[in-house]
């Protein structure tokens, strides 16, 4: 897989990355052995841009990625995040922390769990409303000076916040949810990133697995699956969104590819500075996702996708209401 320039601070990354979150939490049971096999197979396929966070598990995902990195560190563009604090005794309890003193300690902890000396891309997972972004990014810039991280990233912030942060220290990448059914970044974020030379990392480019067409009924979700509690997958919203997926599957059939590949090809077609990071725990889905690189959409096909999936097409909010306040800040 071709590597591309990641932002403007000298980093490069595979054009498609791998979201590791679901390997440890949120989408059914864990199988660390199988997940490490997926990570190692990803290297063979050229998918060397790996994304994790201290909040996933919490902490378990960084430890898993750290094990998979053994002897392979130099091949990987490694990204992790901090800023969402979870109580190990009750992981459902969450808080946001972007205070300068916490930035340093969080990074040190991630380095230890990952068992590395350097993090390529270090994100603020969510903006702390109690801490000015200038203070948080100022503290992150010190990590660059110390040689602990190469690039600074932000996740789910507004264009205004992104500009404020970039004025303090060049931002390498912005990570936000983006897919055929989640198109809010088109309002301002994508253009702002392109203008400032910032990479845009699209998480959940497959709509948390829904756009694959593999999920046909609510009962397909495991009892502890996060999606059972997400508005888009409940009641009437589920049925309405399933109708959209059916249309995407029909277009994919015409294109002689899978719904997943069509969805990923659409994201990649939106700009050279965009890096989708679909997550999976299965080698067969990893291979299917990677094959999307060979799916090239014509202008007419993109227009057809846009006609069936215009901005705002998804029924239901993308997060439970309690979590919506922490995005686009």
C-alpha contacts under 8 A as a table, 3 or more apart, distances in Angstrom:
res1	aa1	res2	aa2	distance
1	X	14	X	6.41
1	X	15	X	7.10
1	X	45	X	6.84
1	X	46	X	4.87
1	X	47	X	6.88
2	X	14	X	5.93
2	X	15	X	6.21
2	X	46	X	7.74
3	X	12	X	6.23
3	X	13	X	5.14
3	X	14	X	4.18
3	X	15	X	5.64
4	X	12	X	5.38
4	X	13	X	5.51
4	X	14	X	6.09
4	X	15	X	5.87
5	X	8	X	7.43
5	X	10	X	7.24
5	X	11	X	6.20
5	X	12	X	4.48
5	X	13	X	6.59
6	X	9	X	7.77
6	X	10	X	7.28
6	X	11	X	5.18
6	X	12	X	4.75
6	X	13	X	5.98
6	X	172	X	6.87
6	X	173	X	7.27
6	X	198	X	7.61
6	X	199	X	5.56
6	X	273	X	7.50
7	X	10	X	7.27
7	X	11	X	6.80
7	X	12	X	7.98
7	X	171	X	7.60
7	X	172	X	4.57
7	X	173	X	6.02
7	X	197	X	5.66
7	X	198	X	4.54
7	X	199	X	4.60
7	X	273	X	7.75
8	X	11	X	7.40
8	X	170	X	8.00
8	X	172	X	6.29
8	X	197	X	5.69
8	X	198	X	6.58
9	X	151	X	6.98
9	X	170	X	7.65
9	X	172	X	6.43
11	X	120	X	7.77
11	X	150	X	7.85
11	X	151	X	7.63
12	X	77	X	7.46
13	X	17	X	7.83
13	X	48	X	6.88
13	X	49	X	5.55
13	X	77	X	5.95
14	X	17	X	6.24
14	X	46	X	6.83
14	X	47	X	5.80
14	X	48	X	5.79
14	X	49	X	5.69
15	X	47	X	7.92
15	X	275	X	5.66
15	X	276	X	7.59
16	X	47	X	6.33
16	X	49	X	7.15
16	X	275	X	5.54
16	X	276	X	5.36
16	X	277	X	5.86
16	X	278	X	7.94
16	X	290	X	7.51
17	X	47	X	5.64
17	X	48	X	6.46
17	X	49	X	4.47
17	X	50	X	5.80
17	X	51	X	7.39
17	X	275	X	6.83
17	X	276	X	6.16
17	X	277	X	4.28
17	X	278	X	6.85
18	X	42	X	7.98
18	X	47	X	6.78
18	X	48	X	7.61
18	X	49	X	6.21
18	X	50	X	5.02
18	X	51	X	6.16
18	X	277	X	4.74
18	X	278	X	5.56
18	X	279	X	5.48
18	X	280	X	7.70
19	X	22	X	7.63
19	X	50	X	6.27
19	X	51	X	4.96
19	X	52	X	6.69
19	X	203	X	7.35
19	X	277	X	5.14
19	X	278	X	5.43
19	X	279	X	4.15
19	X	280	X	7.27
20	X	23	X	5.64
20	X	24	X	7.75
20	X	50	X	6.96
20	X	51	X	5.78
20	X	52	X	5.51
20	X	61	X	7.14
20	X	65	X	7.94
20	X	279	X	5.82
20	X	280	X	7.29
21	X	24	X	6.03
21	X	25	X	6.52
21	X	26	X	7.80
21	X	51	X	7.72
21	X	52	X	5.98
21	X	53	X	7.54
21	X	56	X	5.86
21	X	61	X	6.55
21	X	279	X	7.18
22	X	25	X	5.21
22	X	26	X	5.88
22	X	27	X	5.49
22	X	28	X	7.98
22	X	279	X	6.68
22	X	280	X	6.83
22	X	281	X	7.09
23	X	27	X	7.85
23	X	30	X	6.05
23	X	31	X	7.31
23	X	32	X	7.27
23	X	35	X	6.14
23	X	61	X	7.08
23	X	280	X	7.27
23	X	281	X	5.76
24	X	29	X	7.83
24	X	30	X	5.52
24	X	31	X	7.95
24	X	32	X	7.73
24	X	56	X	6.75
24	X	57	X	5.74
24	X	60	X	6.38
24	X	61	X	5.45
25	X	28	X	6.89
25	X	29	X	7.37
25	X	30	X	6.98
25	X	56	X	6.54
25	X	57	X	5.68
26	X	224	X	7.11
26	X	225	X	5.34
26	X	226	X	4.87
26	X	227	X	7.90
27	X	221	X	7.96
27	X	222	X	7.39
27	X	224	X	7.38
27	X	225	X	4.71
27	X	226	X	6.17
27	X	227	X	7.66
28	X	221	X	7.70
28	X	222	X	5.46
28	X	223	X	7.58
28	X	224	X	6.05
28	X	225	X	5.21
31	X	34	X	5.49
31	X	35	X	6.17
32	X	35	X	4.94
32	X	36	X	6.10
32	X	64	X	6.96
33	X	36	X	5.32
33	X	37	X	6.44
34	X	37	X	5.06
34	X	38	X	6.36
34	X	281	X	7.27
34	X	282	X	7.58
35	X	38	X	4.98
35	X	39	X	6.27
35	X	281	X	5.62
35	X	282	X	7.44
36	X	39	X	4.95
36	X	40	X	6.14
36	X	64	X	7.46
36	X	65	X	7.70
36	X	67	X	7.82
36	X	68	X	5.58
37	X	40	X	5.17
37	X	41	X	6.03
37	X	283	X	7.82
38	X	41	X	5.05
38	X	42	X	6.04
38	X	281	X	6.62
38	X	282	X	6.39
38	X	283	X	5.39
38	X	286	X	7.55
39	X	42	X	5.03
39	X	43	X	6.72
39	X	68	X	6.65
40	X	43	X	5.30
40	X	44	X	6.82
40	X	68	X	6.93
41	X	44	X	5.07
41	X	45	X	6.43
41	X	283	X	7.27
42	X	45	X	5.04
42	X	46	X	6.18
42	X	47	X	4.93
42	X	48	X	6.78
42	X	286	X	7.32
43	X	46	X	4.96
43	X	47	X	5.41
43	X	48	X	5.59
43	X	75	X	7.64
44	X	47	X	7.54
45	X	287	X	7.90
45	X	290	X	7.62
47	X	50	X	7.82
47	X	290	X	7.92
48	X	75	X	6.61
48	X	76	X	4.81
48	X	77	X	5.99
49	X	76	X	6.00
49	X	77	X	4.73
49	X	78	X	6.14
49	X	79	X	7.49
50	X	76	X	7.02
50	X	77	X	6.37
50	X	78	X	5.32
50	X	79	X	6.04
51	X	78	X	6.53
51	X	79	X	4.85
51	X	80	X	5.82
51	X	277	X	7.59
52	X	56	X	7.24
52	X	61	X	6.56
52	X	62	X	6.24
52	X	65	X	7.70
52	X	79	X	6.22
52	X	80	X	4.69
52	X	81	X	6.77
53	X	56	X	5.62
53	X	59	X	7.55
53	X	61	X	7.09
53	X	62	X	6.43
53	X	79	X	7.86
53	X	80	X	4.54
53	X	81	X	4.37
53	X	82	X	6.39
53	X	125	X	7.94
54	X	57	X	7.63
54	X	58	X	6.08
54	X	59	X	4.84
54	X	60	X	7.88
54	X	61	X	7.30
54	X	62	X	6.24
54	X	80	X	7.10
54	X	81	X	6.14
54	X	82	X	5.89
54	X	84	X	8.00
54	X	110	X	6.60
55	X	58	X	4.52
55	X	59	X	6.00
55	X	81	X	7.83
55	X	82	X	7.15
55	X	84	X	6.05
55	X	85	X	6.68
55	X	86	X	6.69
56	X	59	X	5.81
56	X	60	X	6.48
56	X	61	X	5.54
56	X	62	X	7.60
57	X	60	X	4.56
57	X	61	X	5.81
58	X	61	X	7.29
58	X	86	X	6.83
58	X	88	X	7.00
58	X	91	X	7.23
59	X	62	X	5.59
59	X	63	X	6.51
59	X	113	X	7.57
60	X	63	X	5.14
60	X	64	X	6.18
61	X	64	X	4.96
61	X	65	X	6.14
62	X	65	X	5.12
62	X	66	X	5.98
62	X	80	X	7.93
62	X	110	X	7.10
62	X	113	X	5.92
62	X	114	X	5.49
63	X	66	X	4.95
63	X	67	X	6.40
63	X	113	X	5.08
63	X	114	X	5.58
64	X	67	X	5.24
64	X	68	X	6.48
64	X	114	X	7.93
65	X	68	X	5.03
65	X	69	X	6.14
65	X	114	X	6.52
66	X	69	X	5.12
66	X	70	X	6.79
66	X	113	X	6.59
66	X	114	X	3.98
66	X	115	X	5.72
66	X	116	X	7.62
67	X	70	X	5.64
67	X	114	X	7.51
68	X	72	X	7.76
69	X	72	X	5.06
69	X	73	X	5.16
69	X	76	X	7.96
70	X	73	X	6.50
72	X	75	X	5.68
72	X	76	X	7.15
73	X	76	X	5.56
73	X	116	X	8.00
77	X	120	X	5.95
77	X	121	X	7.69
78	X	119	X	5.93
78	X	120	X	5.18
78	X	121	X	6.29
79	X	119	X	6.47
79	X	120	X	5.96
79	X	121	X	4.54
79	X	122	X	5.80
79	X	123	X	7.46
80	X	110	X	7.92
80	X	119	X	7.41
80	X	121	X	6.62
80	X	122	X	5.38
80	X	123	X	6.24
81	X	122	X	5.63
81	X	123	X	4.47
81	X	124	X	5.69
81	X	125	X	5.31
82	X	85	X	7.97
82	X	103	X	7.75
82	X	106	X	6.49
82	X	107	X	7.56
82	X	122	X	7.80
82	X	123	X	6.44
82	X	124	X	5.38
82	X	125	X	5.36
83	X	96	X	5.47
83	X	97	X	4.93
83	X	98	X	5.75
83	X	103	X	7.98
83	X	124	X	5.69
83	X	125	X	5.28
83	X	126	X	6.00
83	X	127	X	7.46
83	X	128	X	7.44
84	X	94	X	6.63
84	X	95	X	5.83
84	X	96	X	4.84
84	X	97	X	6.52
84	X	125	X	6.37
84	X	126	X	6.65
85	X	94	X	5.46
85	X	95	X	5.02
85	X	96	X	5.89
85	X	97	X	6.90
86	X	90	X	7.45
86	X	91	X	5.19
86	X	92	X	7.04
86	X	93	X	5.75
86	X	94	X	4.69
86	X	95	X	6.64
87	X	90	X	5.09
87	X	91	X	4.97
87	X	92	X	7.44
87	X	93	X	5.87
87	X	94	X	6.86
88	X	91	X	5.35
90	X	93	X	5.85
91	X	94	X	7.10
96	X	126	X	6.94
96	X	127	X	7.26
96	X	128	X	5.22
96	X	129	X	7.92
97	X	102	X	7.10
97	X	127	X	7.88
97	X	128	X	5.40
97	X	131	X	7.88
98	X	102	X	6.66
98	X	103	X	6.55
98	X	124	X	7.55
98	X	127	X	6.77
98	X	128	X	5.15
98	X	131	X	6.04
98	X	133	X	7.91
98	X	136	X	5.46
99	X	102	X	5.33
99	X	103	X	6.45
99	X	128	X	7.88
99	X	131	X	6.05
99	X	135	X	7.29
99	X	136	X	6.01
100	X	103	X	5.19
100	X	104	X	7.07
100	X	135	X	6.36
100	X	136	X	5.45
100	X	138	X	7.72
100	X	139	X	5.14
100	X	140	X	7.89
101	X	104	X	5.83
101	X	105	X	6.91
101	X	139	X	7.76
102	X	105	X	5.23
102	X	106	X	5.89
103	X	106	X	5.32
103	X	107	X	6.23
103	X	136	X	7.22
103	X	139	X	6.44
103	X	140	X	6.59
104	X	107	X	5.31
104	X	108	X	6.31
104	X	139	X	7.41
104	X	140	X	7.70
104	X	143	X	7.28
105	X	108	X	5.12
105	X	109	X	6.23
106	X	109	X	5.16
106	X	110	X	6.27
107	X	110	X	5.11
107	X	111	X	6.15
107	X	148	X	7.97
108	X	111	X	5.20
108	X	112	X	6.34
109	X	112	X	5.16
109	X	113	X	6.29
110	X	113	X	5.10
110	X	114	X	5.96
111	X	114	X	5.21
111	X	115	X	5.73
111	X	116	X	5.42
111	X	117	X	6.29
111	X	118	X	6.98
111	X	119	X	7.22
112	X	115	X	4.84
112	X	116	X	6.75
116	X	119	X	7.35
117	X	148	X	6.57
118	X	147	X	6.96
118	X	148	X	4.79
118	X	149	X	5.40
118	X	150	X	7.51
119	X	122	X	6.39
119	X	148	X	6.30
119	X	149	X	4.64
119	X	150	X	6.54
120	X	149	X	5.50
120	X	150	X	4.82
120	X	151	X	5.95
121	X	149	X	6.48
121	X	150	X	6.07
121	X	151	X	4.66
121	X	152	X	5.80
121	X	153	X	6.34
121	X	172	X	7.69
122	X	149	X	6.50
122	X	150	X	7.80
122	X	151	X	6.26
122	X	152	X	5.23
122	X	153	X	5.58
123	X	152	X	5.95
123	X	153	X	4.03
123	X	154	X	4.93
123	X	155	X	6.57
124	X	127	X	6.73
124	X	153	X	6.31
124	X	154	X	4.90
124	X	155	X	6.10
125	X	154	X	6.46
125	X	155	X	5.13
125	X	156	X	7.52
126	X	154	X	7.47
126	X	155	X	5.84
126	X	156	X	6.35
126	X	157	X	7.30
126	X	326	X	6.51
126	X	327	X	7.10
127	X	131	X	7.99
127	X	133	X	7.06
127	X	155	X	7.82
127	X	156	X	7.87
127	X	157	X	6.82
127	X	326	X	7.11
127	X	329	X	6.62
128	X	131	X	5.46
128	X	132	X	7.63
128	X	133	X	7.77
129	X	132	X	7.21
131	X	135	X	6.84
131	X	136	X	7.05
132	X	135	X	5.48
132	X	136	X	6.77
133	X	136	X	5.14
133	X	137	X	6.06
133	X	161	X	7.05
133	X	164	X	7.30
133	X	165	X	6.18
134	X	137	X	5.32
134	X	138	X	5.85
134	X	164	X	6.78
134	X	165	X	5.74
134	X	168	X	6.35
135	X	138	X	4.99
135	X	139	X	6.30
136	X	139	X	5.25
136	X	140	X	6.32
137	X	140	X	4.80
137	X	141	X	6.08
137	X	152	X	7.89
137	X	165	X	6.22
137	X	168	X	6.85
137	X	169	X	6.96
138	X	141	X	5.16
138	X	142	X	6.78
138	X	168	X	6.50
138	X	169	X	7.21
139	X	142	X	5.29
139	X	143	X	7.01
140	X	143	X	5.18
140	X	144	X	6.83
140	X	152	X	6.94
141	X	144	X	5.08
141	X	145	X	6.47
141	X	152	X	7.49
141	X	169	X	6.49
142	X	145	X	4.91
142	X	146	X	6.15
143	X	146	X	4.96
143	X	147	X	6.26
143	X	148	X	5.34
143	X	149	X	5.81
144	X	147	X	5.14
144	X	148	X	5.99
144	X	149	X	5.04
144	X	150	X	5.68
144	X	151	X	7.07
145	X	148	X	7.74
146	X	149	X	7.81
147	X	150	X	6.97
149	X	152	X	7.65
151	X	171	X	7.09
151	X	172	X	5.51
151	X	173	X	7.96
152	X	170	X	7.49
152	X	171	X	5.30
152	X	172	X	5.49
152	X	173	X	6.97
153	X	171	X	5.84
153	X	172	X	5.69
153	X	173	X	4.78
153	X	174	X	5.61
153	X	175	X	7.43
154	X	157	X	6.81
154	X	162	X	7.72
154	X	171	X	7.64
154	X	173	X	6.61
154	X	174	X	4.93
154	X	175	X	6.27
155	X	174	X	5.54
155	X	175	X	4.52
155	X	176	X	5.74
156	X	174	X	7.50
156	X	175	X	6.30
156	X	176	X	4.97
156	X	177	X	7.70
156	X	326	X	7.94
156	X	327	X	5.09
156	X	328	X	5.18
156	X	329	X	7.18
157	X	161	X	6.13
157	X	162	X	6.53
157	X	176	X	7.96
157	X	327	X	6.23
157	X	328	X	4.31
157	X	329	X	4.83
158	X	161	X	5.24
158	X	162	X	6.17
158	X	189	X	7.05
158	X	328	X	4.52
158	X	329	X	5.19
159	X	162	X	4.95
159	X	163	X	6.23
159	X	188	X	6.30
159	X	189	X	5.46
159	X	192	X	6.51
160	X	163	X	5.31
160	X	164	X	6.40
161	X	164	X	5.08
161	X	165	X	6.14
161	X	329	X	6.95
162	X	165	X	5.15
162	X	166	X	6.04
163	X	166	X	5.06
163	X	167	X	6.24
164	X	167	X	5.33
164	X	168	X	6.91
165	X	168	X	5.34
165	X	169	X	6.51
165	X	170	X	7.67
165	X	171	X	7.19
166	X	169	X	5.15
166	X	170	X	4.78
166	X	171	X	5.31
167	X	170	X	6.88
171	X	174	X	7.68
171	X	198	X	6.32
172	X	197	X	7.88
172	X	198	X	5.28
172	X	199	X	6.20
173	X	198	X	5.17
173	X	199	X	4.44
173	X	200	X	5.68
173	X	201	X	6.72
174	X	193	X	7.57
174	X	198	X	6.93
174	X	199	X	6.30
174	X	200	X	5.10
174	X	201	X	6.00
175	X	200	X	5.94
175	X	201	X	4.50
175	X	202	X	5.93
175	X	203	X	6.77
176	X	185	X	7.56
176	X	200	X	7.65
176	X	201	X	6.49
176	X	202	X	5.56
176	X	203	X	5.97
177	X	182	X	6.82
177	X	202	X	5.43
177	X	203	X	4.72
177	X	204	X	5.69
177	X	205	X	6.97
178	X	181	X	7.71
178	X	182	X	5.16
178	X	183	X	5.77
178	X	184	X	7.48
178	X	185	X	6.82
178	X	202	X	5.14
178	X	203	X	6.26
178	X	204	X	6.61
178	X	205	X	5.59
178	X	267	X	7.58
179	X	182	X	4.93
179	X	183	X	6.22
179	X	202	X	7.53
179	X	204	X	6.95
179	X	205	X	4.48
179	X	206	X	6.38
179	X	207	X	6.38
179	X	263	X	7.14
179	X	264	X	7.93
179	X	267	X	6.22
180	X	183	X	6.59
180	X	205	X	7.56
180	X	206	X	7.98
180	X	207	X	7.85
180	X	263	X	6.42
180	X	266	X	7.31
180	X	267	X	7.30
180	X	309	X	6.38
181	X	207	X	7.00
181	X	309	X	6.38
181	X	310	X	7.78
181	X	311	X	7.17
181	X	312	X	7.15
181	X	313	X	6.12
181	X	314	X	5.47
182	X	207	X	7.67
182	X	311	X	7.24
182	X	312	X	7.21
182	X	314	X	7.24
183	X	186	X	5.81
183	X	311	X	5.50
183	X	312	X	7.18
184	X	187	X	5.71
184	X	311	X	7.15
184	X	312	X	7.97
185	X	188	X	6.10
185	X	189	X	4.88
185	X	190	X	5.73
186	X	189	X	6.22
186	X	190	X	5.66
186	X	191	X	7.43
187	X	190	X	7.60
188	X	191	X	5.67
188	X	192	X	6.12
189	X	192	X	5.08
189	X	193	X	6.11
190	X	193	X	5.25
190	X	194	X	6.28
190	X	200	X	7.01
191	X	194	X	5.13
191	X	195	X	6.09
192	X	195	X	5.08
192	X	196	X	6.17
193	X	196	X	5.26
193	X	197	X	5.91
193	X	198	X	4.60
193	X	199	X	6.36
193	X	200	X	6.57
194	X	197	X	5.22
194	X	198	X	6.08
194	X	199	X	7.40
194	X	273	X	6.89
195	X	198	X	7.70
198	X	273	X	7.51
199	X	273	X	5.10
199	X	274	X	6.20
199	X	275	X	7.43
200	X	273	X	5.97
200	X	274	X	4.76
200	X	275	X	6.18
201	X	274	X	5.81
201	X	275	X	4.72
201	X	276	X	5.79
201	X	277	X	7.00
202	X	205	X	6.06
202	X	267	X	7.99
202	X	274	X	6.86
202	X	275	X	5.94
202	X	276	X	4.54
202	X	277	X	6.11
203	X	276	X	6.18
203	X	277	X	5.42
203	X	278	X	6.51
204	X	207	X	5.20
204	X	208	X	5.27
204	X	209	X	7.73
204	X	276	X	7.98
204	X	277	X	7.12
204	X	278	X	5.92
204	X	279	X	7.42
205	X	208	X	7.44
205	X	263	X	7.17
205	X	264	X	6.45
205	X	267	X	7.05
205	X	276	X	6.18
205	X	277	X	7.02
205	X	278	X	5.92
206	X	209	X	5.18
206	X	210	X	6.52
206	X	211	X	5.15
206	X	212	X	6.49
206	X	260	X	6.51
206	X	263	X	6.41
206	X	264	X	7.02
206	X	278	X	6.63
207	X	210	X	5.28
207	X	211	X	5.49
208	X	211	X	7.56
209	X	212	X	5.59
209	X	213	X	7.86
209	X	214	X	7.55
209	X	215	X	7.65
210	X	213	X	6.06
210	X	214	X	6.94
210	X	215	X	6.00
210	X	245	X	7.55
211	X	214	X	7.90
211	X	245	X	5.77
211	X	248	X	7.78
211	X	259	X	6.61
211	X	260	X	6.35
211	X	263	X	7.10
212	X	215	X	7.53
212	X	245	X	7.80
212	X	258	X	7.61
212	X	259	X	5.25
212	X	260	X	4.58
213	X	216	X	7.06
213	X	245	X	6.22
213	X	246	X	7.38
213	X	249	X	6.93
213	X	259	X	6.51
213	X	260	X	7.73
215	X	218	X	7.73
215	X	220	X	6.18
216	X	220	X	7.03
216	X	242	X	7.26
217	X	220	X	5.60
218	X	221	X	6.06
218	X	228	X	7.47
218	X	233	X	7.08
218	X	234	X	7.39
218	X	238	X	7.54
219	X	222	X	7.39
221	X	224	X	7.97
221	X	225	X	5.83
221	X	227	X	7.20
221	X	228	X	6.81
222	X	225	X	5.06
223	X	228	X	7.74
224	X	228	X	7.74
225	X	228	X	5.86
226	X	229	X	5.75
226	X	230	X	6.81
227	X	230	X	4.91
227	X	233	X	6.20
228	X	233	X	6.47
228	X	234	X	6.96
229	X	233	X	7.60
229	X	234	X	7.54
229	X	320	X	7.13
230	X	233	X	5.78
230	X	234	X	6.91
230	X	317	X	7.77
230	X	318	X	6.82
230	X	319	X	5.69
230	X	320	X	5.55
231	X	234	X	5.43
231	X	237	X	7.15
231	X	316	X	5.20
231	X	317	X	5.67
231	X	318	X	6.62
231	X	319	X	6.65
231	X	320	X	6.14
232	X	237	X	5.43
232	X	238	X	5.97
232	X	241	X	7.49
232	X	314	X	7.37
232	X	315	X	5.96
232	X	316	X	4.56
232	X	317	X	6.08
232	X	318	X	6.18
233	X	237	X	6.15
233	X	238	X	4.53
234	X	237	X	5.61
234	X	238	X	5.15
235	X	238	X	5.54
235	X	239	X	6.92
236	X	239	X	5.19
236	X	240	X	6.18
237	X	240	X	5.17
237	X	241	X	6.01
237	X	315	X	5.02
237	X	316	X	5.92
238	X	241	X	5.24
238	X	242	X	6.04
238	X	315	X	7.70
239	X	242	X	5.01
239	X	243	X	6.55
240	X	243	X	5.33
240	X	244	X	6.92
240	X	314	X	8.00
240	X	315	X	6.55
241	X	244	X	5.11
241	X	245	X	6.46
241	X	314	X	6.11
241	X	315	X	6.18
242	X	245	X	5.00
242	X	246	X	6.25
243	X	246	X	5.12
243	X	247	X	6.58
244	X	247	X	5.23
244	X	248	X	6.41
244	X	308	X	7.41
244	X	309	X	7.38
245	X	248	X	4.96
245	X	249	X	6.12
246	X	249	X	5.05
246	X	250	X	6.30
247	X	250	X	5.06
247	X	251	X	6.39
247	X	308	X	7.40
248	X	251	X	5.12
248	X	252	X	6.14
248	X	259	X	6.14
248	X	262	X	7.83
248	X	305	X	7.58
249	X	252	X	4.96
249	X	253	X	6.13
249	X	258	X	7.09
249	X	259	X	5.03
250	X	253	X	5.11
250	X	254	X	6.47
251	X	254	X	5.15
251	X	255	X	6.34
251	X	259	X	7.92
251	X	305	X	7.90
252	X	255	X	4.93
252	X	256	X	6.04
252	X	257	X	5.22
252	X	258	X	5.48
252	X	259	X	5.26
252	X	261	X	7.88
252	X	262	X	5.87
253	X	256	X	4.94
253	X	257	X	6.06
253	X	258	X	6.89
253	X	259	X	7.90
254	X	257	X	7.84
257	X	261	X	6.21
257	X	262	X	6.70
257	X	295	X	7.59
258	X	261	X	5.17
258	X	262	X	6.31
259	X	262	X	5.10
259	X	263	X	6.15
260	X	263	X	5.16
260	X	264	X	6.21
260	X	288	X	7.73
260	X	289	X	6.73
260	X	292	X	7.80
261	X	264	X	5.16
261	X	265	X	5.94
261	X	288	X	7.08
261	X	289	X	5.99
261	X	291	X	7.06
261	X	292	X	4.44
261	X	295	X	7.03
262	X	265	X	5.10
262	X	266	X	6.14
262	X	292	X	7.02
262	X	295	X	7.19
263	X	266	X	5.20
263	X	267	X	6.53
264	X	267	X	5.16
264	X	268	X	6.29
264	X	276	X	7.27
264	X	289	X	7.42
264	X	292	X	6.24
265	X	268	X	5.17
265	X	269	X	6.08
265	X	292	X	5.76
265	X	293	X	6.67
265	X	295	X	6.00
265	X	296	X	6.68
265	X	297	X	7.01
266	X	269	X	5.10
266	X	270	X	6.70
266	X	297	X	7.22
266	X	302	X	7.04
267	X	270	X	5.51
267	X	271	X	7.97
267	X	274	X	7.58
267	X	276	X	7.00
268	X	271	X	6.29
268	X	272	X	7.17
268	X	274	X	6.23
268	X	275	X	7.01
268	X	276	X	7.01
269	X	272	X	7.51
269	X	297	X	7.44
270	X	274	X	7.24
271	X	274	X	5.53
278	X	289	X	7.63
280	X	283	X	7.86
280	X	285	X	6.57
280	X	286	X	6.38
281	X	285	X	7.88
281	X	286	X	7.95
282	X	285	X	5.49
282	X	286	X	6.33
283	X	286	X	4.94
283	X	287	X	6.19
284	X	287	X	5.22
284	X	288	X	6.22
285	X	288	X	4.85
285	X	289	X	6.04
286	X	289	X	5.15
286	X	290	X	6.23
287	X	290	X	5.15
287	X	291	X	6.28
288	X	291	X	5.26
288	X	292	X	6.94
289	X	292	X	5.42
289	X	293	X	7.99
290	X	293	X	6.02
291	X	294	X	5.73
291	X	295	X	7.39
292	X	295	X	5.11
293	X	296	X	7.53
297	X	300	X	7.97
297	X	301	X	5.81
297	X	302	X	6.33
298	X	301	X	5.09
298	X	302	X	6.29
299	X	302	X	5.16
299	X	303	X	6.16
300	X	303	X	5.01
300	X	304	X	6.22
301	X	304	X	4.97
301	X	305	X	6.27
302	X	305	X	5.08
302	X	306	X	6.12
303	X	306	X	5.04
303	X	307	X	6.18
304	X	307	X	5.09
304	X	308	X	6.65
305	X	308	X	5.43
305	X	309	X	5.97
306	X	309	X	4.97
306	X	310	X	5.20
307	X	310	X	5.89
309	X	312	X	7.99
309	X	313	X	5.59
310	X	313	X	5.55
312	X	315	X	7.87
317	X	320	X	6.88
317	X	321	X	7.60
319	X	322	X	7.88
319	X	323	X	5.97
319	X	324	X	5.88
320	X	323	X	5.60
320	X	324	X	6.54
321	X	324	X	5.19
321	X	325	X	7.49
322	X	325	X	6.78
323	X	326	X	5.89
323	X	327	X	7.66
324	X	327	X	5.79
325	X	329	X	7.91
326	X	329	X	6.49
